[in-house]
Protein backbone atom coordinates (compact mmCIF):
# COMPACT_ATOMS: atom_id res chain seq x y z
CA UNK A 1 0.00 0.00 0.00
CA UNK A 2 2.01 2.90 -1.31
CA UNK A 3 1.46 6.24 0.44
CA UNK A 4 0.79 9.39 -1.61
CA UNK A 5 4.00 10.86 -3.04
CA UNK A 6 3.16 14.18 -1.38
CA UNK A 7 3.56 12.45 2.01
CA UNK A 8 7.28 11.88 1.46
CA UNK A 9 8.35 14.05 4.41
CA UNK A 10 6.09 12.06 6.72
CA UNK A 11 7.16 8.72 5.24
CA UNK A 12 10.79 9.60 5.91
CA UNK A 13 9.95 10.73 9.44
CA UNK A 14 8.30 7.40 10.36
CA UNK A 15 10.68 5.14 8.43
CA UNK A 16 11.44 1.85 10.21
CA UNK A 17 14.41 -0.27 9.14
CA UNK A 18 14.76 -3.99 10.05
CA UNK A 19 17.91 -4.99 11.95
CA UNK A 20 16.87 -8.59 12.57
CA UNK A 21 13.60 -10.50 12.95
CA UNK A 22 12.47 -8.66 16.08
CA UNK A 23 14.65 -5.58 16.18
CA UNK A 24 14.35 -2.42 14.12
CA UNK A 25 15.73 1.11 13.97
CA UNK A 26 14.22 4.54 13.41
CA UNK A 27 15.23 8.19 13.64
CA UNK A 28 12.84 10.55 15.43
CA UNK A 29 12.78 13.94 13.70
CA UNK A 30 13.09 17.36 15.33
CA UNK A 31 10.40 18.98 13.19
CA UNK A 32 7.84 16.64 14.78
CA UNK A 33 8.74 17.73 18.31
CA UNK A 34 7.05 19.72 21.04
CA UNK A 35 9.97 21.62 22.49
CA UNK A 36 12.73 19.01 22.61
CA UNK A 37 10.43 15.97 22.86
CA UNK A 38 8.85 14.21 19.85
CA UNK A 39 5.06 14.59 19.81
CA UNK A 40 3.32 11.55 21.30
CA UNK A 41 1.10 11.07 18.25
CA UNK A 42 4.12 11.21 15.96
CA UNK A 43 5.89 8.58 18.08
CA UNK A 44 2.70 6.51 17.92
CA UNK A 45 2.77 6.75 14.12
CA UNK A 46 6.34 5.38 14.14
CA UNK A 47 5.17 2.41 16.22
CA UNK A 48 2.17 1.96 13.90
CA UNK A 49 4.64 1.67 11.02
CA UNK A 50 6.76 -0.71 13.16
CA UNK A 51 3.82 -3.14 13.41
CA UNK A 52 3.33 -3.12 9.64
CA UNK A 53 7.07 -3.52 9.00
CA UNK A 54 7.34 -6.39 11.49
CA UNK A 55 4.65 -8.52 9.87
CA UNK A 56 5.91 -7.74 6.38
CA UNK A 57 9.50 -8.60 7.36
CA UNK A 58 9.17 -11.40 9.92
CA UNK A 59 5.76 -12.94 9.15
CA UNK A 60 5.25 -12.23 5.42
CA UNK A 61 3.08 -15.32 4.84
CA UNK A 62 1.01 -15.08 8.01
CA UNK A 63 -1.90 -13.37 6.24
CA UNK A 64 -3.09 -12.99 2.66
CA UNK A 65 -3.14 -9.18 3.00
CA UNK A 66 -1.10 -6.59 4.91
CA UNK A 67 -1.67 -6.75 8.66
CA UNK A 68 -2.45 -3.27 9.99
CA UNK A 69 -3.11 -2.09 13.56
CA UNK A 70 -6.70 -2.12 14.78
CA UNK A 71 -5.82 -1.07 18.35
CA UNK A 72 -2.87 0.38 20.23
CA UNK A 73 -2.26 0.75 23.97
CA UNK A 74 0.91 2.66 24.76
CA UNK A 75 2.63 3.90 27.90
CA UNK A 76 5.05 6.80 27.59
CA UNK A 77 7.44 5.92 30.39
CA UNK A 78 10.20 8.46 29.85
CA UNK A 79 10.87 11.44 27.60
CA UNK A 80 11.99 10.56 24.10
CA UNK A 81 14.38 12.74 22.11
CA UNK A 82 15.02 13.59 18.48
CA UNK A 83 17.57 11.18 17.04
CA UNK A 84 18.13 7.42 16.62
CA UNK A 85 15.90 4.90 18.38
CA UNK A 86 15.91 1.12 18.73
CA UNK A 87 12.54 -0.63 18.31
CA UNK A 88 11.98 -4.09 19.75
CA UNK A 89 9.08 -6.47 19.11
CA UNK A 90 7.89 -9.52 21.01
CA UNK A 91 5.29 -11.77 19.39
CA UNK A 92 2.71 -12.13 22.16
CA UNK A 93 0.00 -13.86 20.10
CA UNK A 94 -0.07 -14.88 16.45
CA UNK A 95 -3.63 -15.70 15.45
CA UNK A 96 -5.74 -16.44 12.39
CA UNK A 97 -7.71 -13.18 12.57
CA UNK A 98 -5.76 -10.98 14.98
CA UNK A 99 -2.21 -10.95 16.28
CA UNK A 100 -0.82 -8.97 19.19
CA UNK A 101 2.75 -7.79 19.64
CA UNK A 102 4.53 -6.09 22.50
CA UNK A 103 6.60 -3.15 21.29
CA UNK A 104 9.25 -1.03 22.96
CA UNK A 105 11.08 2.10 21.85
CA UNK A 106 14.53 2.45 23.39
CA UNK A 107 16.98 5.34 23.48
CA UNK A 108 20.04 6.11 25.63
CA UNK A 109 19.31 7.06 29.22
CA UNK A 110 20.39 10.49 30.44
CA UNK A 111 23.11 8.92 32.59
CA UNK A 112 24.10 6.66 29.73
CA UNK A 113 24.56 9.61 27.38
CA UNK A 114 26.76 11.35 29.93
CA UNK A 115 28.83 8.20 30.38
CA UNK A 116 29.21 7.74 26.62
CA UNK A 117 30.23 11.38 26.17
CA UNK A 118 32.88 11.07 28.88
CA UNK A 119 34.24 7.89 27.30
CA UNK A 120 34.35 9.51 23.86
CA UNK A 121 36.32 12.43 25.26
CA UNK A 122 38.74 10.02 26.89
CA UNK A 123 39.21 8.20 23.58
CA UNK A 124 40.39 11.08 21.38
CA UNK A 125 39.07 10.87 17.83
CA UNK A 126 36.96 7.76 18.51
CA UNK A 127 33.25 7.36 17.77
CA UNK A 128 30.58 6.23 20.20
CA UNK A 129 31.64 3.24 22.28
CA UNK A 130 30.51 -0.29 21.43
CA UNK A 131 28.77 -0.69 24.78
CA UNK A 132 26.20 2.03 24.00
CA UNK A 133 23.62 -0.77 23.95
CA UNK A 134 24.03 -1.15 27.71
CA UNK A 135 22.94 2.45 28.16
CA UNK A 136 19.60 2.02 26.40
CA UNK A 137 16.37 2.28 28.36
CA UNK A 138 12.73 1.82 27.39
CA UNK A 139 11.06 5.15 26.65
CA UNK A 140 7.72 3.92 25.24
CA UNK A 141 6.16 0.47 25.56
CA UNK A 142 2.83 -1.14 24.84
CA UNK A 143 0.73 -3.55 22.84
CA UNK A 144 -0.45 -3.35 19.24
CA UNK A 145 -3.13 -5.65 17.83
CA UNK A 146 -3.17 -6.10 14.05
CA UNK A 147 -5.51 -7.70 11.56
CA UNK A 148 -5.65 -7.88 7.75
CA UNK A 149 -8.65 -6.29 6.07
CA UNK A 150 -9.55 -9.67 4.55
CA UNK A 151 -10.10 -11.14 8.03
CA UNK A 152 -12.36 -8.32 9.16
CA UNK A 153 -15.71 -10.07 8.61
CA UNK A 154 -18.82 -10.19 10.76
CA UNK A 155 -21.80 -8.14 11.86
CA UNK A 156 -21.99 -4.43 11.05
CA UNK A 157 -24.85 -2.41 12.52
CA UNK A 158 -25.69 1.26 13.09
CA UNK A 159 -25.34 2.39 16.70
CA UNK A 160 -27.38 5.61 16.39
CA UNK A 161 -24.47 7.41 18.04
CA UNK A 162 -24.15 11.11 17.26
CA UNK A 163 -22.00 14.04 18.31
CA UNK A 164 -23.31 15.81 21.40
CA UNK A 165 -23.29 18.72 21.52
CA UNK A 166 -23.69 19.08 17.77
CA UNK A 167 -20.88 20.79 15.90
CA UNK A 168 -21.47 24.35 14.70
CA UNK A 169 -23.17 24.31 11.31
CA UNK A 170 -21.64 25.38 8.02
CA UNK A 171 -23.13 26.48 4.71
CA UNK A 172 -23.17 23.02 3.14
CA UNK A 173 -26.15 20.65 2.71
CA UNK A 174 -27.88 19.75 6.00
CA UNK A 175 -25.68 22.23 7.84
CA UNK A 176 -22.42 20.51 6.97
CA UNK A 177 -19.24 22.54 6.78
CA UNK A 178 -18.39 23.58 3.23
CA UNK A 179 -14.86 22.20 3.04
CA UNK A 180 -14.31 23.66 -0.42
CA UNK A 181 -15.00 27.14 0.98
CA UNK A 182 -12.60 26.49 3.87
CA UNK A 183 -9.94 25.41 1.40
CA UNK A 184 -10.39 28.38 -0.91
CA UNK A 185 -11.19 31.24 1.47
CA UNK A 186 -10.28 30.02 4.94
CA UNK A 187 -13.82 30.58 6.21
CA UNK A 188 -17.28 29.04 6.07
CA UNK A 189 -19.79 30.81 8.28
CA UNK A 190 -18.44 30.62 11.83
CA UNK A 191 -15.67 28.20 10.82
CA UNK A 192 -12.26 29.82 10.22
CA UNK A 193 -8.63 28.94 9.66
CA UNK A 194 -6.93 28.61 13.05
CA UNK A 195 -3.40 29.64 13.95
CA UNK A 196 -1.81 27.15 16.36
CA UNK A 197 -0.23 28.93 19.34
CA UNK A 198 3.50 28.79 20.15
CA UNK A 199 4.64 27.46 16.74
CA UNK A 200 8.35 27.53 17.64
CA UNK A 201 7.74 25.41 20.71
CA UNK A 202 5.02 23.16 19.28
CA UNK A 203 6.70 22.55 15.93
CA UNK A 204 4.71 19.37 15.32
CA UNK A 205 1.56 21.51 15.05
CA UNK A 206 2.98 23.08 11.90
CA UNK A 207 2.51 19.74 10.10
CA UNK A 208 -1.26 20.27 9.96
CA UNK A 209 -3.68 22.92 8.76
CA UNK A 210 -6.56 23.40 11.20
CA UNK A 211 -10.02 24.96 10.95
CA UNK A 212 -12.51 25.42 13.75
CA UNK A 213 -15.24 27.66 15.17
CA UNK A 214 -14.13 31.30 15.37
CA UNK A 215 -12.40 31.80 18.75
CA UNK A 216 -14.18 35.14 19.00
CA UNK A 217 -17.38 33.18 19.67
CA UNK A 218 -16.07 32.17 23.08
CA UNK A 219 -14.74 28.96 24.59
CA UNK A 220 -16.94 25.94 23.69
CA UNK A 221 -17.34 22.88 25.98
CA UNK A 222 -15.58 20.75 23.35
CA UNK A 223 -12.99 21.40 20.65
CA UNK A 224 -14.05 20.73 17.05
CA UNK A 225 -11.60 20.89 14.18
CA UNK A 226 -11.31 20.00 10.52
CA UNK A 227 -7.73 19.22 9.55
CA UNK A 228 -5.62 18.87 6.42
CA UNK A 229 -2.25 17.11 6.56
CA UNK A 230 0.76 19.29 5.70
CA UNK A 231 3.99 17.34 6.38
CA UNK A 232 6.95 19.47 5.38
CA UNK A 233 4.51 22.13 4.18
CA UNK A 234 3.33 20.01 1.23
CA UNK A 235 -0.17 21.18 0.32
CA UNK A 236 -0.92 17.99 -1.64
CA UNK A 237 -0.38 15.61 1.30
CA UNK A 238 -3.21 13.35 2.46
CA UNK A 239 -4.26 11.67 5.69
CA UNK A 240 -3.23 8.01 5.80
CA UNK A 241 -3.74 5.38 8.49
CA UNK A 242 -0.36 6.16 10.07
CA UNK A 243 -1.15 9.86 9.96
CA UNK A 244 -4.38 9.22 11.90
CA UNK A 245 -2.19 7.99 14.77
CA UNK A 246 -0.55 11.42 14.70
CA UNK A 247 -3.84 13.31 14.41
CA UNK A 248 -5.37 11.82 17.57
CA UNK A 249 -2.67 13.66 19.54
CA UNK A 250 -2.80 16.92 17.59
CA UNK A 251 -5.20 19.47 19.10
CA UNK A 252 -3.30 22.70 19.86
CA UNK A 253 -6.53 24.64 20.44
CA UNK A 254 -7.52 22.30 23.26
CA UNK A 255 -4.08 22.78 24.80
CA UNK A 256 -4.44 26.53 24.48
CA UNK A 257 -7.59 26.13 26.54
CA UNK A 258 -5.52 24.46 29.26
CA UNK A 259 -3.25 27.49 29.26
CA UNK A 260 -6.30 29.66 29.90
CA UNK A 261 -7.55 27.36 32.65
CA UNK A 262 -4.09 27.32 34.19
CA UNK A 263 -4.01 31.11 34.36
CA UNK A 264 -7.42 31.16 36.03
CA UNK A 265 -6.80 28.19 38.34
CA UNK A 266 -4.21 27.19 40.90
CA UNK A 267 -0.72 25.87 40.29
CA UNK A 268 -1.22 22.75 42.45
CA UNK A 269 1.74 20.56 43.33
CA UNK A 270 4.19 22.90 41.64
CA UNK A 271 2.90 22.28 38.12
CA UNK A 272 1.77 25.85 37.39
CA UNK A 273 3.85 28.61 35.89
CA UNK A 274 7.18 28.56 37.71
CA UNK A 275 8.40 31.77 39.31
CA UNK A 276 11.68 31.35 37.47
CA UNK A 277 10.08 31.51 34.02
CA UNK A 278 11.08 34.84 32.49
CA UNK A 279 8.83 36.79 30.15
CA UNK A 280 10.65 35.67 26.99
CA UNK A 281 10.09 31.99 27.73
CA UNK A 282 6.53 32.67 28.84
CA UNK A 283 5.78 34.13 25.42
CA UNK A 284 7.00 30.92 23.82
CA UNK A 285 4.93 28.55 25.92
CA UNK A 286 3.54 28.40 29.42
CA UNK A 287 2.84 24.67 29.71
CA UNK A 288 3.93 21.35 28.29
CA UNK A 289 1.46 18.47 28.01
CA UNK A 290 3.35 15.16 27.95
CA UNK A 291 1.37 12.00 27.21
CA UNK A 292 1.34 9.34 29.93
CA UNK A 293 -0.85 6.70 28.27
CA UNK A 294 -2.48 6.65 24.83
CA UNK A 295 -5.09 4.21 23.54
CA UNK A 296 -6.44 4.11 19.98
CA UNK A 297 -9.22 2.03 18.43
CA UNK A 298 -8.96 2.20 14.63
CA UNK A 299 -12.48 1.75 13.28
CA UNK A 300 -12.05 2.37 9.56
CA UNK A 301 -9.10 1.98 7.24
CA UNK A 302 -8.48 4.90 4.91
CA UNK A 303 -7.88 4.32 1.18
CA UNK A 304 -4.27 3.90 0.08
CA UNK A 305 -4.49 7.25 -1.72
CA UNK A 306 -5.41 8.93 1.58
CA UNK A 307 -8.06 11.58 2.22
CA UNK A 308 -7.81 15.37 2.27
CA UNK A 309 -9.97 16.16 5.30
CA UNK A 310 -10.55 14.61 8.71
CA UNK A 311 -12.63 15.94 11.57
CA UNK A 312 -11.74 15.66 15.27
CA UNK A 313 -13.90 16.18 18.36
CA UNK A 314 -11.70 16.66 21.44
CA UNK A 315 -13.13 16.66 24.96
CA UNK A 316 -11.65 17.01 28.44
CA UNK A 317 -13.66 16.21 31.54
CA UNK A 318 -11.29 17.18 34.34
CA UNK A 319 -7.92 18.86 34.84
CA UNK A 320 -6.75 18.25 38.40
CA UNK A 321 -3.38 18.49 40.12
CA UNK A 322 -1.51 18.71 36.83
CA UNK A 323 -3.18 15.66 35.27
CA UNK A 324 -5.80 15.63 32.53
CA UNK A 325 -7.90 13.29 30.39
CA UNK A 326 -8.49 13.65 26.66
CA UNK A 327 -11.07 11.88 24.50
CA UNK A 328 -10.80 12.18 20.72
CA UNK A 329 -13.20 11.06 17.99
CA UNK A 330 -11.98 11.19 14.38
CA UNK A 331 -14.55 11.23 11.56
CA UNK A 332 -14.23 11.36 7.79
CA UNK A 333 -16.18 13.60 5.40
CA UNK A 334 -19.05 11.09 5.33
CA UNK A 335 -19.37 11.28 9.12
CA UNK A 336 -18.09 7.73 9.63
CA UNK A 337 -15.89 7.02 12.66
CA UNK A 338 -12.27 6.53 11.64
CA UNK A 339 -10.70 6.26 15.11
CA UNK A 340 -11.44 6.64 18.81
CA UNK A 341 -8.73 7.65 21.25
CA UNK A 342 -8.32 8.44 24.90
CA UNK A 343 -5.27 9.44 26.84
CA UNK A 344 -3.94 10.46 30.21
CA UNK A 345 -1.69 13.50 30.06
CA UNK A 346 0.17 15.82 32.38
CA UNK A 347 0.10 19.60 32.52
CA UNK A 348 3.58 20.71 33.59
CA UNK A 349 5.71 23.80 33.30
CA UNK A 350 7.28 24.22 29.86
CA UNK A 351 10.66 24.73 31.52
CA UNK A 352 10.75 20.95 32.08
CA UNK A 353 10.87 20.50 28.32
CA UNK A 354 13.00 23.39 27.06
CA UNK A 355 16.65 22.51 26.62
CA UNK A 356 19.13 20.81 24.31
CA UNK A 357 18.22 17.13 24.20
CA UNK A 358 19.13 14.79 21.38
CA UNK A 359 19.51 11.03 21.22
CA UNK A 360 22.91 9.87 20.00
CA UNK A 361 23.87 6.25 19.60
SVG drawing of the C-alpha trace seen along z (x, -y; Angstrom):
<svg xmlns="http://www.w3.org/2000/svg" viewBox="-30 -39 73 58">
<polyline fill="none" stroke="black" stroke-width="0.4" points="0.0,0.0 2.0,-2.9 1.5,-6.2 0.8,-9.4 4.0,-10.9 3.2,-14.2 3.6,-12.5 7.3,-11.9 8.4,-14.1 6.1,-12.1 7.2,-8.7 10.8,-9.6 10.0,-10.7 8.3,-7.4 10.7,-5.1 11.4,-1.8 14.4,0.3 14.8,4.0 17.9,5.0 16.9,8.6 13.6,10.5 12.5,8.7 14.6,5.6 14.3,2.4 15.7,-1.1 14.2,-4.5 15.2,-8.2 12.8,-10.6 12.8,-13.9 13.1,-17.4 10.4,-19.0 7.8,-16.6 8.7,-17.7 7.0,-19.7 10.0,-21.6 12.7,-19.0 10.4,-16.0 8.9,-14.2 5.1,-14.6 3.3,-11.6 1.1,-11.1 4.1,-11.2 5.9,-8.6 2.7,-6.5 2.8,-6.8 6.3,-5.4 5.2,-2.4 2.2,-2.0 4.6,-1.7 6.8,0.7 3.8,3.1 3.3,3.1 7.1,3.5 7.3,6.4 4.6,8.5 5.9,7.7 9.5,8.6 9.2,11.4 5.8,12.9 5.2,12.2 3.1,15.3 1.0,15.1 -1.9,13.4 -3.1,13.0 -3.1,9.2 -1.1,6.6 -1.7,6.7 -2.5,3.3 -3.1,2.1 -6.7,2.1 -5.8,1.1 -2.9,-0.4 -2.3,-0.8 0.9,-2.7 2.6,-3.9 5.0,-6.8 7.4,-5.9 10.2,-8.5 10.9,-11.4 12.0,-10.6 14.4,-12.7 15.0,-13.6 17.6,-11.2 18.1,-7.4 15.9,-4.9 15.9,-1.1 12.5,0.6 12.0,4.1 9.1,6.5 7.9,9.5 5.3,11.8 2.7,12.1 0.0,13.9 -0.1,14.9 -3.6,15.7 -5.7,16.4 -7.7,13.2 -5.8,11.0 -2.2,10.9 -0.8,9.0 2.7,7.8 4.5,6.1 6.6,3.1 9.3,1.0 11.1,-2.1 14.5,-2.4 17.0,-5.3 20.0,-6.1 19.3,-7.1 20.4,-10.5 23.1,-8.9 24.1,-6.7 24.6,-9.6 26.8,-11.4 28.8,-8.2 29.2,-7.7 30.2,-11.4 32.9,-11.1 34.2,-7.9 34.3,-9.5 36.3,-12.4 38.7,-10.0 39.2,-8.2 40.4,-11.1 39.1,-10.9 37.0,-7.8 33.3,-7.4 30.6,-6.2 31.6,-3.2 30.5,0.3 28.8,0.7 26.2,-2.0 23.6,0.8 24.0,1.2 22.9,-2.5 19.6,-2.0 16.4,-2.3 12.7,-1.8 11.1,-5.2 7.7,-3.9 6.2,-0.5 2.8,1.1 0.7,3.5 -0.5,3.3 -3.1,5.7 -3.2,6.1 -5.5,7.7 -5.6,7.9 -8.6,6.3 -9.6,9.7 -10.1,11.1 -12.4,8.3 -15.7,10.1 -18.8,10.2 -21.8,8.1 -22.0,4.4 -24.8,2.4 -25.7,-1.3 -25.3,-2.4 -27.4,-5.6 -24.5,-7.4 -24.1,-11.1 -22.0,-14.0 -23.3,-15.8 -23.3,-18.7 -23.7,-19.1 -20.9,-20.8 -21.5,-24.3 -23.2,-24.3 -21.6,-25.4 -23.1,-26.5 -23.2,-23.0 -26.1,-20.7 -27.9,-19.7 -25.7,-22.2 -22.4,-20.5 -19.2,-22.5 -18.4,-23.6 -14.9,-22.2 -14.3,-23.7 -15.0,-27.1 -12.6,-26.5 -9.9,-25.4 -10.4,-28.4 -11.2,-31.2 -10.3,-30.0 -13.8,-30.6 -17.3,-29.0 -19.8,-30.8 -18.4,-30.6 -15.7,-28.2 -12.3,-29.8 -8.6,-28.9 -6.9,-28.6 -3.4,-29.6 -1.8,-27.1 -0.2,-28.9 3.5,-28.8 4.6,-27.5 8.3,-27.5 7.7,-25.4 5.0,-23.2 6.7,-22.5 4.7,-19.4 1.6,-21.5 3.0,-23.1 2.5,-19.7 -1.3,-20.3 -3.7,-22.9 -6.6,-23.4 -10.0,-25.0 -12.5,-25.4 -15.2,-27.7 -14.1,-31.3 -12.4,-31.8 -14.2,-35.1 -17.4,-33.2 -16.1,-32.2 -14.7,-29.0 -16.9,-25.9 -17.3,-22.9 -15.6,-20.8 -13.0,-21.4 -14.1,-20.7 -11.6,-20.9 -11.3,-20.0 -7.7,-19.2 -5.6,-18.9 -2.3,-17.1 0.8,-19.3 4.0,-17.3 7.0,-19.5 4.5,-22.1 3.3,-20.0 -0.2,-21.2 -0.9,-18.0 -0.4,-15.6 -3.2,-13.3 -4.3,-11.7 -3.2,-8.0 -3.7,-5.4 -0.4,-6.2 -1.2,-9.9 -4.4,-9.2 -2.2,-8.0 -0.6,-11.4 -3.8,-13.3 -5.4,-11.8 -2.7,-13.7 -2.8,-16.9 -5.2,-19.5 -3.3,-22.7 -6.5,-24.6 -7.5,-22.3 -4.1,-22.8 -4.4,-26.5 -7.6,-26.1 -5.5,-24.5 -3.2,-27.5 -6.3,-29.7 -7.5,-27.4 -4.1,-27.3 -4.0,-31.1 -7.4,-31.2 -6.8,-28.2 -4.2,-27.2 -0.7,-25.9 -1.2,-22.8 1.7,-20.6 4.2,-22.9 2.9,-22.3 1.8,-25.9 3.9,-28.6 7.2,-28.6 8.4,-31.8 11.7,-31.4 10.1,-31.5 11.1,-34.8 8.8,-36.8 10.6,-35.7 10.1,-32.0 6.5,-32.7 5.8,-34.1 7.0,-30.9 4.9,-28.5 3.5,-28.4 2.8,-24.7 3.9,-21.4 1.5,-18.5 3.4,-15.2 1.4,-12.0 1.3,-9.3 -0.9,-6.7 -2.5,-6.7 -5.1,-4.2 -6.4,-4.1 -9.2,-2.0 -9.0,-2.2 -12.5,-1.8 -12.1,-2.4 -9.1,-2.0 -8.5,-4.9 -7.9,-4.3 -4.3,-3.9 -4.5,-7.3 -5.4,-8.9 -8.1,-11.6 -7.8,-15.4 -10.0,-16.2 -10.6,-14.6 -12.6,-15.9 -11.7,-15.7 -13.9,-16.2 -11.7,-16.7 -13.1,-16.7 -11.6,-17.0 -13.7,-16.2 -11.3,-17.2 -7.9,-18.9 -6.7,-18.3 -3.4,-18.5 -1.5,-18.7 -3.2,-15.7 -5.8,-15.6 -7.9,-13.3 -8.5,-13.6 -11.1,-11.9 -10.8,-12.2 -13.2,-11.1 -12.0,-11.2 -14.5,-11.2 -14.2,-11.4 -16.2,-13.6 -19.0,-11.1 -19.4,-11.3 -18.1,-7.7 -15.9,-7.0 -12.3,-6.5 -10.7,-6.3 -11.4,-6.6 -8.7,-7.7 -8.3,-8.4 -5.3,-9.4 -3.9,-10.5 -1.7,-13.5 0.2,-15.8 0.1,-19.6 3.6,-20.7 5.7,-23.8 7.3,-24.2 10.7,-24.7 10.8,-20.9 10.9,-20.5 13.0,-23.4 16.7,-22.5 19.1,-20.8 18.2,-17.1 19.1,-14.8 19.5,-11.0 22.9,-9.9 23.9,-6.2"/>
</svg>
